[in-house]
């Protein structure tokens, strides 16, 4: 799942070296939280107008997680 998130974001940002994904252990509800960090200049590209791109990233990650029988959340920091 980490690779999927990285691959999606690499296509959006200019500074690919600044992409950092950290993963928390599953919380009591069973959700694994992925924290996405990008360069400040690329933050707008990842979030998009009115958060549309961020919402799409979260949707894709949830769909991939269903196939892997997991529950995920993506936080963009």
PyMOL Python script that loads the backbone (N, CA, C, O; Angstrom):
from pymol import cmd

cmd.read_pdbstr("""\
ATOM      1  N   UNK A   1       0.820  -1.194   0.000  1.00  0.00           N
ATOM      2  CA  UNK A   1       0.000   0.000   0.000  1.00  0.00           C
ATOM      3  C   UNK A   1       0.864   1.259   0.000  1.00  0.00           C
ATOM      4  O   UNK A   1       0.514   2.265  -0.617  1.00  0.00           O
ATOM      5  N   UNK A   2       1.979   1.189   0.689  1.00  0.00           N
ATOM      6  CA  UNK A   2       2.886   2.330   0.728  1.00  0.00           C
ATOM      7  C   UNK A   2       3.405   2.639  -0.673  1.00  0.00           C
ATOM      8  O   UNK A   2       3.534   3.803  -1.052  1.00  0.00           O
ATOM      9  N   UNK A   3       3.702   1.583  -1.443  1.00  0.00           N
ATOM     10  CA  UNK A   3       4.205   1.758  -2.796  1.00  0.00           C
ATOM     11  C   UNK A   3       3.144   2.378  -3.701  1.00  0.00           C
ATOM     12  O   UNK A   3       3.453   3.201  -4.563  1.00  0.00           O
ATOM     13  N   UNK A   4       1.890   1.975  -3.493  1.00  0.00           N
ATOM     14  CA  UNK A   4       0.785   2.532  -4.281  1.00  0.00           C
ATOM     15  C   UNK A   4       0.661   4.034  -4.027  1.00  0.00           C
ATOM     16  O   UNK A   4       0.539   4.815  -4.971  1.00  0.00           O
ATOM     17  N   UNK A   5       0.692   4.435  -2.774  1.00  0.00           N
ATOM     18  CA  UNK A   5       0.588   5.855  -2.431  1.00  0.00           C
ATOM     19  C   UNK A   5       1.754   6.642  -3.017  1.00  0.00           C
ATOM     20  O   UNK A   5       1.564   7.735  -3.552  1.00  0.00           O
ATOM     21  N   UNK A   6       2.949   6.093  -2.917  1.00  0.00           N
ATOM     22  CA  UNK A   6       4.126   6.769  -3.463  1.00  0.00           C
ATOM     23  C   UNK A   6       4.015   6.908  -4.974  1.00  0.00           C
ATOM     24  O   UNK A   6       4.334   7.964  -5.521  1.00  0.00           O
ATOM     25  N   UNK A   7       3.573   5.870  -5.651  1.00  0.00           N
ATOM     26  CA  UNK A   7       3.444   5.908  -7.110  1.00  0.00           C
ATOM     27  C   UNK A   7       2.422   6.952  -7.558  1.00  0.00           C
ATOM     28  O   UNK A   7       2.642   7.656  -8.544  1.00  0.00           O
ATOM     29  N   UNK A   8       1.319   7.051  -6.844  1.00  0.00           N
ATOM     30  CA  UNK A   8       0.295   8.044  -7.186  1.00  0.00           C
ATOM     31  C   UNK A   8       0.853   9.452  -7.035  1.00  0.00           C
ATOM     32  O   UNK A   8       0.683  10.293  -7.917  1.00  0.00           O
ATOM     33  N   UNK A   9       1.516   9.703  -5.916  1.00  0.00           N
ATOM     34  CA  UNK A   9       1.989  11.061  -5.615  1.00  0.00           C
ATOM     35  C   UNK A   9       3.157  11.459  -6.510  1.00  0.00           C
ATOM     36  O   UNK A   9       3.306  12.636  -6.839  1.00  0.00           O
ATOM     37  N   UNK A  10       3.981  10.504  -6.906  1.00  0.00           N
ATOM     38  CA  UNK A  10       5.121  10.827  -7.783  1.00  0.00           C
ATOM     39  C   UNK A  10       4.654  11.461  -9.087  1.00  0.00           C
ATOM     40  O   UNK A  10       5.349  12.307  -9.650  1.00  0.00           O
ATOM     41  N   UNK A  11       3.491  11.062  -9.566  1.00  0.00           N
ATOM     42  CA  UNK A  11       2.971  11.636 -10.801  1.00  0.00           C
ATOM     43  C   UNK A  11       2.435  13.048 -10.644  1.00  0.00           C
ATOM     44  O   UNK A  11       2.198  13.734 -11.638  1.00  0.00           O
ATOM     45  N   UNK A  12       2.244  13.486  -9.423  1.00  0.00           N
ATOM     46  CA  UNK A  12       1.650  14.800  -9.171  1.00  0.00           C
ATOM     47  C   UNK A  12       2.664  15.881  -8.833  1.00  0.00           C
ATOM     48  O   UNK A  12       2.465  17.044  -9.182  1.00  0.00           O
ATOM     49  N   UNK A  13       3.745  15.517  -8.161  1.00  0.00           N
ATOM     50  CA  UNK A  13       4.657  16.523  -7.614  1.00  0.00           C
ATOM     51  C   UNK A  13       5.854  16.769  -8.522  1.00  0.00           C
ATOM     52  O   UNK A  13       6.172  15.957  -9.391  1.00  0.00           O
ATOM     53  N   UNK A  14       6.511  17.904  -8.304  1.00  0.00           N
ATOM     54  CA  UNK A  14       7.737  18.219  -9.039  1.00  0.00           C
ATOM     55  C   UNK A  14       8.969  17.694  -8.304  1.00  0.00           C
ATOM     56  O   UNK A  14       9.892  17.170  -8.928  1.00  0.00           O
ATOM     57  N   UNK A  15       8.982  17.836  -6.977  1.00  0.00           N
ATOM     58  CA  UNK A  15      10.138  17.415  -6.167  1.00  0.00           C
ATOM     59  C   UNK A  15       9.880  16.009  -5.615  1.00  0.00           C
ATOM     60  O   UNK A  15       9.390  15.847  -4.497  1.00  0.00           O
ATOM     61  N   UNK A  16      10.220  15.001  -6.417  1.00  0.00           N
ATOM     62  CA  UNK A  16       9.967  13.609  -6.034  1.00  0.00           C
ATOM     63  C   UNK A  16      10.830  13.158  -4.855  1.00  0.00           C
ATOM     64  O   UNK A  16      10.461  12.220  -4.147  1.00  0.00           O
ATOM     65  N   UNK A  17      11.960  13.805  -4.638  1.00  0.00           N
ATOM     66  CA  UNK A  17      12.845  13.422  -3.537  1.00  0.00           C
ATOM     67  C   UNK A  17      12.278  13.828  -2.178  1.00  0.00           C
ATOM     68  O   UNK A  17      12.728  13.323  -1.149  1.00  0.00           O
ATOM     69  N   UNK A  18      11.301  14.727  -2.160  1.00  0.00           N
ATOM     70  CA  UNK A  18      10.723  15.196  -0.896  1.00  0.00           C
ATOM     71  C   UNK A  18       9.550  14.335  -0.435  1.00  0.00           C
ATOM     72  O   UNK A  18       9.009  14.557   0.648  1.00  0.00           O
ATOM     73  N   UNK A  19       9.151  13.353  -1.247  1.00  0.00           N
ATOM     74  CA  UNK A  19       8.024  12.505  -0.866  1.00  0.00           C
ATOM     75  C   UNK A  19       8.452  11.586   0.266  1.00  0.00           C
ATOM     76  O   UNK A  19       9.463  10.889   0.174  1.00  0.00           O
ATOM     77  N   UNK A  20       7.666  11.597   1.338  1.00  0.00           N
ATOM     78  CA  UNK A  20       7.941  10.729   2.478  1.00  0.00           C
ATOM     79  C   UNK A  20       6.619  10.159   2.980  1.00  0.00           C
ATOM     80  O   UNK A  20       5.675  10.902   3.251  1.00  0.00           O
ATOM     81  N   UNK A  21       6.560   8.840   3.100  1.00  0.00           N
ATOM     82  CA  UNK A  21       5.361   8.179   3.584  1.00  0.00           C
ATOM     83  C   UNK A  21       5.725   7.412   4.850  1.00  0.00           C
ATOM     84  O   UNK A  21       6.604   6.550   4.829  1.00  0.00           O
ATOM     85  N   UNK A  22       5.051   7.725   5.944  1.00  0.00           N
ATOM     86  CA  UNK A  22       5.240   6.974   7.186  1.00  0.00           C
ATOM     87  C   UNK A  22       3.951   6.236   7.495  1.00  0.00           C
ATOM     88  O   UNK A  22       2.855   6.706   7.191  1.00  0.00           O
ATOM     89  N   UNK A  23       4.107   5.065   8.110  1.00  0.00           N
ATOM     90  CA  UNK A  23       2.958   4.211   8.379  1.00  0.00           C
ATOM     91  C   UNK A  23       2.862   3.953   9.875  1.00  0.00           C
ATOM     92  O   UNK A  23       3.834   3.543  10.511  1.00  0.00           O
ATOM     93  N   UNK A  24       1.677   4.197  10.431  1.00  0.00           N
ATOM     94  CA  UNK A  24       1.423   3.878  11.834  1.00  0.00           C
ATOM     95  C   UNK A  24       0.892   2.457  11.939  1.00  0.00           C
ATOM     96  O   UNK A  24       0.328   1.916  10.988  1.00  0.00           O
ATOM     97  N   UNK A  25       1.077   1.874  13.088  1.00  0.00           N
ATOM     98  CA  UNK A  25       0.495   0.554  13.342  1.00  0.00           C
ATOM     99  C   UNK A  25      -1.018   0.692  13.386  1.00  0.00           C
ATOM    100  O   UNK A  25      -1.527   1.773  13.682  1.00  0.00           O
ATOM    101  N   UNK A  26      -1.744  -0.375  13.100  1.00  0.00           N
ATOM    102  CA  UNK A  26      -3.216  -0.284  13.131  1.00  0.00           C
ATOM    103  C   UNK A  26      -3.728   0.167  14.496  1.00  0.00           C
ATOM    104  O   UNK A  26      -3.260  -0.292  15.538  1.00  0.00           O
ATOM    105  N   UNK A  27      -4.703   1.079  14.465  1.00  0.00           N
ATOM    106  CA  UNK A  27      -5.302   1.572  15.703  1.00  0.00           C
ATOM    107  C   UNK A  27      -6.349   0.567  16.189  1.00  0.00           C
ATOM    108  O   UNK A  27      -6.573  -0.439  15.517  1.00  0.00           O
ATOM    109  N   UNK A  28      -6.994   0.805  17.329  1.00  0.00           N
ATOM    110  CA  UNK A  28      -7.968  -0.162  17.868  1.00  0.00           C
ATOM    111  C   UNK A  28      -9.117  -0.504  16.911  1.00  0.00           C
ATOM    112  O   UNK A  28      -9.667  -1.603  16.979  1.00  0.00           O
ATOM    113  N   UNK A  29      -9.484   0.428  16.022  1.00  0.00           N
ATOM    114  CA  UNK A  29     -10.544   0.141  15.054  1.00  0.00           C
ATOM    115  C   UNK A  29     -10.034  -0.671  13.872  1.00  0.00           C
ATOM    116  O   UNK A  29     -10.825  -1.110  13.037  1.00  0.00           O
ATOM    117  N   UNK A  30      -8.713  -0.877  13.791  1.00  0.00           N
ATOM    118  CA  UNK A  30      -8.135  -1.667  12.702  1.00  0.00           C
ATOM    119  C   UNK A  30      -7.650  -0.845  11.523  1.00  0.00           C
ATOM    120  O   UNK A  30      -7.252  -1.414  10.506  1.00  0.00           O
ATOM    121  N   UNK A  31      -7.671   0.472  11.629  1.00  0.00           N
ATOM    122  CA  UNK A  31      -7.214   1.329  10.539  1.00  0.00           C
ATOM    123  C   UNK A  31      -5.708   1.542  10.600  1.00  0.00           C
ATOM    124  O   UNK A  31      -5.163   1.858  11.657  1.00  0.00           O
ATOM    125  N   UNK A  32      -5.041   1.371   9.472  1.00  0.00           N
ATOM    126  CA  UNK A  32      -3.631   1.705   9.338  1.00  0.00           C
ATOM    127  C   UNK A  32      -3.573   3.111   8.757  1.00  0.00           C
ATOM    128  O   UNK A  32      -4.186   3.378   7.724  1.00  0.00           O
ATOM    129  N   UNK A  33      -2.845   4.010   9.407  1.00  0.00           N
ATOM    130  CA  UNK A  33      -2.793   5.406   8.972  1.00  0.00           C
ATOM    131  C   UNK A  33      -1.484   5.658   8.230  1.00  0.00           C
ATOM    132  O   UNK A  33      -0.397   5.395   8.745  1.00  0.00           O
ATOM    133  N   UNK A  34      -1.615   6.177   7.003  1.00  0.00           N
ATOM    134  CA  UNK A  34      -0.467   6.542   6.179  1.00  0.00           C
ATOM    135  C   UNK A  34      -0.340   8.056   6.214  1.00  0.00           C
ATOM    136  O   UNK A  34      -1.283   8.770   5.875  1.00  0.00           O
ATOM    137  N   UNK A  35       0.829   8.547   6.624  1.00  0.00           N
ATOM    138  CA  UNK A  35       1.105   9.987   6.667  1.00  0.00           C
ATOM    139  C   UNK A  35       1.948  10.337   5.448  1.00  0.00           C
ATOM    140  O   UNK A  35       3.036   9.791   5.261  1.00  0.00           O
ATOM    141  N   UNK A  36       1.451  11.236   4.633  1.00  0.00           N
ATOM    142  CA  UNK A  36       2.134  11.658   3.420  1.00  0.00           C
ATOM    143  C   UNK A  36       2.735  13.038   3.635  1.00  0.00           C
ATOM    144  O   UNK A  36       2.031  13.973   4.016  1.00  0.00           O
ATOM    145  N   UNK A  37       4.029  13.165   3.392  1.00  0.00           N
ATOM    146  CA  UNK A  37       4.733  14.437   3.491  1.00  0.00           C
ATOM    147  C   UNK A  37       5.310  14.759   2.115  1.00  0.00           C
ATOM    148  O   UNK A  37       5.973  13.922   1.504  1.00  0.00           O
ATOM    149  N   UNK A  38       5.057  15.969   1.633  1.00  0.00           N
ATOM    150  CA  UNK A  38       5.629  16.437   0.373  1.00  0.00           C
ATOM    151  C   UNK A  38       6.229  17.816   0.598  1.00  0.00           C
ATOM    152  O   UNK A  38       6.038  18.419   1.654  1.00  0.00           O
ATOM    153  N   UNK A  39       6.952  18.311  -0.397  1.00  0.00           N
ATOM    154  CA  UNK A  39       7.541  19.646  -0.304  1.00  0.00           C
ATOM    155  C   UNK A  39       6.417  20.686  -0.195  1.00  0.00           C
ATOM    156  O   UNK A  39       5.344  20.498  -0.768  1.00  0.00           O
ATOM    157  N   UNK A  40       6.656  21.768   0.530  1.00  0.00           N
ATOM    158  CA  UNK A  40       5.622  22.803   0.684  1.00  0.00           C
ATOM    159  C   UNK A  40       5.102  23.354  -0.654  1.00  0.00           C
ATOM    160  O   UNK A  40       3.923  23.689  -0.768  1.00  0.00           O
ATOM    161  N   UNK A  41       5.971  23.446  -1.653  1.00  0.00           N
ATOM    162  CA  UNK A  41       5.553  23.956  -2.959  1.00  0.00           C
ATOM    163  C   UNK A  41       4.616  22.987  -3.675  1.00  0.00           C
ATOM    164  O   UNK A  41       3.822  23.406  -4.518  1.00  0.00           O
ATOM    165  N   UNK A  42       4.698  21.708  -3.352  1.00  0.00           N
ATOM    166  CA  UNK A  42       3.877  20.691  -4.009  1.00  0.00           C
ATOM    167  C   UNK A  42       2.581  20.390  -3.246  1.00  0.00           C
ATOM    168  O   UNK A  42       1.758  19.606  -3.719  1.00  0.00           O
ATOM    169  N   UNK A  43       2.397  20.989  -2.101  1.00  0.00           N
ATOM    170  CA  UNK A  43       1.225  20.689  -1.275  1.00  0.00           C
ATOM    171  C   UNK A  43      -0.077  20.987  -2.030  1.00  0.00           C
ATOM    172  O   UNK A  43      -1.026  20.207  -1.950  1.00  0.00           O
ATOM    173  N   UNK A  44      -0.128  22.089  -2.749  1.00  0.00           N
ATOM    174  CA  UNK A  44      -1.327  22.443  -3.509  1.00  0.00           C
ATOM    175  C   UNK A  44      -1.636  21.448  -4.606  1.00  0.00           C
ATOM    176  O   UNK A  44      -2.804  21.188  -4.899  1.00  0.00           O
ATOM    177  N   UNK A  45      -0.604  20.887  -5.216  1.00  0.00           N
ATOM    178  CA  UNK A  45      -0.801  19.894  -6.270  1.00  0.00           C
ATOM    179  C   UNK A  45      -1.403  18.613  -5.713  1.00  0.00           C
ATOM    180  O   UNK A  45      -2.212  17.965  -6.377  1.00  0.00           O
ATOM    181  N   UNK A  46      -1.014  18.244  -4.498  1.00  0.00           N
ATOM    182  CA  UNK A  46      -1.501  17.005  -3.896  1.00  0.00           C
ATOM    183  C   UNK A  46      -2.917  17.183  -3.355  1.00  0.00           C
ATOM    184  O   UNK A  46      -3.724  16.254  -3.409  1.00  0.00           O
ATOM    185  N   UNK A  47      -3.221  18.360  -2.837  1.00  0.00           N
ATOM    186  CA  UNK A  47      -4.546  18.593  -2.282  1.00  0.00           C
ATOM    187  C   UNK A  47      -5.559  18.917  -3.379  1.00  0.00           C
ATOM    188  O   UNK A  47      -6.675  18.398  -3.363  1.00  0.00           O
ATOM    189  N   UNK A  48      -5.185  19.762  -4.321  1.00  0.00           N
ATOM    190  CA  UNK A  48      -6.078  20.113  -5.417  1.00  0.00           C
ATOM    191  C   UNK A  48      -7.120  21.130  -5.003  1.00  0.00           C
ATOM    192  O   UNK A  48      -7.236  21.490  -3.831  1.00  0.00           O
ATOM    193  N   UNK A  49      -7.876  21.584  -5.990  1.00  0.00           N
ATOM    194  CA  UNK A  49      -8.928  22.565  -5.715  1.00  0.00           C
ATOM    195  C   UNK A  49     -10.018  21.914  -4.883  1.00  0.00           C
ATOM    196  O   UNK A  49     -10.556  20.867  -5.244  1.00  0.00           O
ATOM    197  N   UNK A  50     -10.333  22.541  -3.778  1.00  0.00           N
ATOM    198  CA  UNK A  50     -11.355  22.081  -2.839  1.00  0.00           C
ATOM    199  C   UNK A  50     -11.107  20.650  -2.372  1.00  0.00           C
ATOM    200  O   UNK A  50     -12.041  19.944  -1.990  1.00  0.00           O
ATOM    201  N   UNK A  51      -9.840  20.226  -2.403  1.00  0.00           N
ATOM    202  CA  UNK A  51      -9.476  18.913  -1.883  1.00  0.00           C
ATOM    203  C   UNK A  51      -9.838  17.744  -2.780  1.00  0.00           C
ATOM    204  O   UNK A  51      -9.870  16.604  -2.318  1.00  0.00           O
ATOM    205  N   UNK A  52     -10.110  17.999  -4.044  1.00  0.00           N
ATOM    206  CA  UNK A  52     -10.558  16.930  -4.936  1.00  0.00           C
ATOM    207  C   UNK A  52      -9.491  15.875  -5.172  1.00  0.00           C
ATOM    208  O   UNK A  52      -9.798  14.683  -5.180  1.00  0.00           O
ATOM    209  N   UNK A  53      -8.247  16.288  -5.363  1.00  0.00           N
ATOM    210  CA  UNK A  53      -7.186  15.312  -5.619  1.00  0.00           C
ATOM    211  C   UNK A  53      -6.915  14.504  -4.360  1.00  0.00           C
ATOM    212  O   UNK A  53      -6.724  13.291  -4.440  1.00  0.00           O
ATOM    213  N   UNK A  54      -6.893  15.144  -3.212  1.00  0.00           N
ATOM    214  CA  UNK A  54      -6.693  14.425  -1.951  1.00  0.00           C
ATOM    215  C   UNK A  54      -7.798  13.398  -1.737  1.00  0.00           C
ATOM    216  O   UNK A  54      -7.535  12.281  -1.292  1.00  0.00           O
ATOM    217  N   UNK A  55      -9.018  13.772  -2.049  1.00  0.00           N
ATOM    218  CA  UNK A  55     -10.149  12.846  -1.907  1.00  0.00           C
ATOM    219  C   UNK A  55      -9.994  11.664  -2.857  1.00  0.00           C
ATOM    220  O   UNK A  55     -10.280  10.525  -2.488  1.00  0.00           O
ATOM    221  N   UNK A  56      -9.543  11.934  -4.077  1.00  0.00           N
ATOM    222  CA  UNK A  56      -9.334  10.860  -5.053  1.00  0.00           C
ATOM    223  C   UNK A  56      -8.223   9.911  -4.601  1.00  0.00           C
ATOM    224  O   UNK A  56      -8.343   8.697  -4.763  1.00  0.00           O
ATOM    225  N   UNK A  57      -7.148  10.456  -4.039  1.00  0.00           N
ATOM    226  CA  UNK A  57      -6.060   9.623  -3.527  1.00  0.00           C
ATOM    227  C   UNK A  57      -6.582   8.717  -2.426  1.00  0.00           C
ATOM    228  O   UNK A  57      -6.273   7.525  -2.400  1.00  0.00           O
ATOM    229  N   UNK A  58      -7.369   9.273  -1.518  1.00  0.00           N
ATOM    230  CA  UNK A  58      -7.926   8.470  -0.415  1.00  0.00           C
ATOM    231  C   UNK A  58      -8.850   7.375  -0.944  1.00  0.00           C
ATOM    232  O   UNK A  58      -8.849   6.259  -0.424  1.00  0.00           O
ATOM    233  N   UNK A  59      -9.639   7.686  -1.975  1.00  0.00           N
ATOM    234  CA  UNK A  59     -10.543   6.699  -2.557  1.00  0.00           C
ATOM    235  C   UNK A  59      -9.770   5.549  -3.187  1.00  0.00           C
ATOM    236  O   UNK A  59     -10.128   4.385  -3.003  1.00  0.00           O
ATOM    237  N   UNK A  60      -8.723   5.863  -3.923  1.00  0.00           N
ATOM    238  CA  UNK A  60      -7.901   4.823  -4.551  1.00  0.00           C
ATOM    239  C   UNK A  60      -7.236   3.958  -3.491  1.00  0.00           C
ATOM    240  O   UNK A  60      -7.180   2.736  -3.627  1.00  0.00           O
ATOM    241  N   UNK A  61      -6.738   4.585  -2.447  1.00  0.00           N
ATOM    242  CA  UNK A  61      -6.086   3.824  -1.377  1.00  0.00           C
ATOM    243  C   UNK A  61      -7.087   2.899  -0.678  1.00  0.00           C
ATOM    244  O   UNK A  61      -6.754   1.759  -0.356  1.00  0.00           O
ATOM    245  N   UNK A  62      -8.303   3.382  -0.443  1.00  0.00           N
ATOM    246  CA  UNK A  62      -9.318   2.532   0.186  1.00  0.00           C
ATOM    247  C   UNK A  62      -9.683   1.358  -0.711  1.00  0.00           C
ATOM    248  O   UNK A  62      -9.882   0.246  -0.222  1.00  0.00           O
ATOM    249  N   UNK A  63      -9.772   1.590  -2.013  1.00  0.00           N
ATOM    250  CA  UNK A  63     -10.094   0.512  -2.946  1.00  0.00           C
ATOM    251  C   UNK A  63      -8.982  -0.532  -2.964  1.00  0.00           C
ATOM    252  O   UNK A  63      -9.258  -1.731  -2.998  1.00  0.00           O
ATOM    253  N   UNK A  64      -7.733  -0.087  -2.942  1.00  0.00           N
ATOM    254  CA  UNK A  64      -6.615  -1.023  -2.887  1.00  0.00           C
ATOM    255  C   UNK A  64      -6.578  -1.784  -1.576  1.00  0.00           C
ATOM    256  O   UNK A  64      -6.195  -2.954  -1.538  1.00  0.00           O
ATOM    257  N   UNK A  65      -6.974  -1.121  -0.505  1.00  0.00           N
ATOM    258  CA  UNK A  65      -6.967  -1.762   0.811  1.00  0.00           C
ATOM    259  C   UNK A  65      -8.030  -2.850   0.902  1.00  0.00           C
ATOM    260  O   UNK A  65      -7.826  -3.859   1.576  1.00  0.00           O
ATOM    261  N   UNK A  66      -9.142  -2.658   0.240  1.00  0.00           N
ATOM    262  CA  UNK A  66     -10.201  -3.668   0.253  1.00  0.00           C
ATOM    263  C   UNK A  66      -9.690  -4.958  -0.371  1.00  0.00           C
ATOM    264  O   UNK A  66      -9.972  -6.050   0.123  1.00  0.00           O
ATOM    265  N   UNK A  67      -8.938  -4.828  -1.458  1.00  0.00           N
ATOM    266  CA  UNK A  67      -8.367  -6.014  -2.103  1.00  0.00           C
ATOM    267  C   UNK A  67      -7.369  -6.720  -1.192  1.00  0.00           C
ATOM    268  O   UNK A  67      -7.248  -7.944  -1.223  1.00  0.00           O
ATOM    269  N   UNK A  68      -6.656  -5.944  -0.382  1.00  0.00           N
ATOM    270  CA  UNK A  68      -5.663  -6.510   0.534  1.00  0.00           C
ATOM    271  C   UNK A  68      -6.276  -6.842   1.893  1.00  0.00           C
ATOM    272  O   UNK A  68      -5.566  -7.240   2.816  1.00  0.00           O
ATOM    273  N   UNK A  69      -7.597  -6.677   2.015  1.00  0.00           N
ATOM    274  CA  UNK A  69      -8.312  -6.960   3.260  1.00  0.00           C
ATOM    275  C   UNK A  69      -7.780  -6.128   4.422  1.00  0.00           C
ATOM    276  O   UNK A  69      -7.536  -6.652   5.508  1.00  0.00           O
ATOM    277  N   UNK A  70      -7.602  -4.829   4.190  1.00  0.00           N
ATOM    278  CA  UNK A  70      -7.116  -3.903   5.190  1.00  0.00           C
ATOM    279  C   UNK A  70      -8.057  -2.699   5.265  1.00  0.00           C
ATOM    280  O   UNK A  70      -8.943  -2.533   4.427  1.00  0.00           O
ATOM    281  N   UNK A  71      -7.851  -1.875   6.272  1.00  0.00           N
ATOM    282  CA  UNK A  71      -8.535  -0.592   6.398  1.00  0.00           C
ATOM    283  C   UNK A  71      -7.450   0.477   6.480  1.00  0.00           C
ATOM    284  O   UNK A  71      -6.553   0.384   7.319  1.00  0.00           O
ATOM    285  N   UNK A  72      -7.520   1.479   5.630  1.00  0.00           N
ATOM    286  CA  UNK A  72      -6.490   2.502   5.620  1.00  0.00           C
ATOM    287  C   UNK A  72      -7.105   3.893   5.681  1.00  0.00           C
ATOM    288  O   UNK A  72      -8.254   4.116   5.300  1.00  0.00           O
ATOM    289  N   UNK A  73      -6.284   4.823   6.180  1.00  0.00           N
ATOM    290  CA  UNK A  73      -6.591   6.245   6.169  1.00  0.00           C
ATOM    291  C   UNK A  73      -5.333   6.954   5.695  1.00  0.00           C
ATOM    292  O   UNK A  73      -4.221   6.552   6.035  1.00  0.00           O
ATOM    293  N   UNK A  74      -5.511   8.014   4.905  1.00  0.00           N
ATOM    294  CA  UNK A  74      -4.375   8.788   4.409  1.00  0.00           C
ATOM    295  C   UNK A  74      -4.471  10.195   4.975  1.00  0.00           C
ATOM    296  O   UNK A  74      -5.487  10.872   4.816  1.00  0.00           O
ATOM    297  N   UNK A  75      -3.411  10.626   5.633  1.00  0.00           N
ATOM    298  CA  UNK A  75      -3.328  11.993   6.137  1.00  0.00           C
ATOM    299  C   UNK A  75      -2.210  12.705   5.398  1.00  0.00           C
ATOM    300  O   UNK A  75      -1.095  12.194   5.294  1.00  0.00           O
ATOM    301  N   UNK A  76      -2.516  13.882   4.890  1.00  0.00           N
ATOM    302  CA  UNK A  76      -1.525  14.670   4.161  1.00  0.00           C
ATOM    303  C   UNK A  76      -1.024  15.748   5.097  1.00  0.00           C
ATOM    304  O   UNK A  76      -1.778  16.630   5.509  1.00  0.00           O
ATOM    305  N   UNK A  77       0.248  15.670   5.427  1.00  0.00           N
ATOM    306  CA  UNK A  77       0.859  16.612   6.383  1.00  0.00           C
ATOM    307  C   UNK A  77       1.754  17.598   5.639  1.00  0.00           C
ATOM    308  O   UNK A  77       2.360  18.471   6.260  1.00  0.00           O
TER     309      UNK A  77
END
""", "prot")
cmd.dss("prot")
cmd.show_as("cartoon", "prot")
cmd.util.cbc("prot")
cmd.orient("prot")
